[in-house]
């Protein structure tokens, strides 16, 4: 299975060369192998590049204004020092946070590894500045992790948000409390913790995709061992299998060496069915749109209600690229929809 990160462009935007690459000085997230190729690509690259550049300039202006803030009863002086964790709650930080999100949105118009990497770096720093995530950035972040092949980090991130405050007593203003501190959680564990009464469509979509990736990887291991396992040495088989799967399975020697994955495959299939059913109940429009997105990827709703078409459209735009960049994933959903 090709990992999602392999389908994000890491080469020249025009010719796919990986040698002598230089970043565009404007957007800094698209690369070219030569000045000639950059010139040839400029007419198509220019509109989005200009938007990124303007968004970055706006962000820098807002940051400078905030760093020079003298302090008042609404916002402390230089919130980057005196207000970390409490951004958005301090009124004068909001224009900066909006500008930073606008920059992230503009960068994600490019399907390059560096673009998604840049967006994720900014998102994670915005959580540092605003623990409570008043802007809902947590619904975008898992899909950036998945696009970069960071499936474990995606799982840990979602599990923290789903389990961090079961009784509604977490003090978001207390900087001494653990925050995004789940590491290396068991991605094969039962899915029930995510099947809440009012689940996040974004989180369920990401968890479903992650479980599908694991399923495809284990099916690939099973198939490879059956077809060539008896014909080649174990170390050669391990090397072949490790190169053919995603980041979680490739790092797990126990899984790679196991001869039979039938039980794990059946368990993952059951988990995927559960997640599929729960998301269908939460928003019946979502899975059909994953298979046939159409203009749902470009419509920009101003507001949405739970279970609505507008909710589907917003969440689809957050997650669709990760699905499209994962070979075989949308096909799994097509089969589930048939049943």
QUIHUUR-V867975 format. One record per backbone hydrogen bond with DSSP energy under -1.0 kcal/mol. NH is the residue of the N-H (numbers start at 1). CO is the residue of the C=O. Records with the same first field share a line. If there is no record, write none. Layout:
BEGIN
NH=CO + CO
END
This chain:
BEGIN
6=3
7=4
9=111
12=17
13=31
16=12
22=32
24=30
28=24
32=22
38=34
39=35
40=36
41=37
45=41
46=42
49=45
50=46
51=47
52=48
53=49
54=50
55=51
56=52
57=53
58=54
59=55
60=56
61=57
62=58
63=59
64=60
65=61
66=62
67=63
68=64
69=66
72=75
78=69
81=78
82=78
83=79
86=83
87=129
89=87
90=86
93=90
94=91
97=93
98=94
99=95
100=96
101=97
102=98
103=99
104=100
105=101
106=102
107=103
108=104
109=106
110=107
112=110
113=9
116=112
117=113
118=114
119=115
120=116
121=117
122=118
123=119
124=120
125=121
126=122
127=123
128=124
129=125
130=126
131=85
133=130
136=133
139=136
140=137
141=137
145=141
146=142
147=143
148=144
149=146
150=145
151=149
154=150
155=151
156=152
157=153
158=154
159=155
160=156
161=157
162=158
163=159
164=160
168=165
172=170
174=171
177=174
189=186
194=191
195=192
196=194
204=200
205=201
206=202
207=203
208=204
209=205
210=206
211=207
212=208
213=209
214=210
215=211
216=212
217=213
218=214
219=215
220=216
221=217
222=218
223=219
224=220
225=221
226=222
227=223
228=224
229=225
231=228
237=233
238=234
239=235
240=236
241=237
242=238
243=239
250=246
252=249
256=252
257=253
265=261
266=262
267=263
268=264
269=265
270=266
271=267
272=268
273=269
274=270
275=271
276=272
277=273
278=274
279=275
280=276
281=277
282=278
283=279
286=283
289=285
290=286
291=287
292=288
296=293
297=294
298=295
299=295
308=305
312=308
313=309
314=310
315=311
316=312
317=313
318=314
319=315
320=316
323=319
324=320
325=321
326=323
329=326
332=328
333=329
334=330
335=331
336=332
337=333
338=334
END
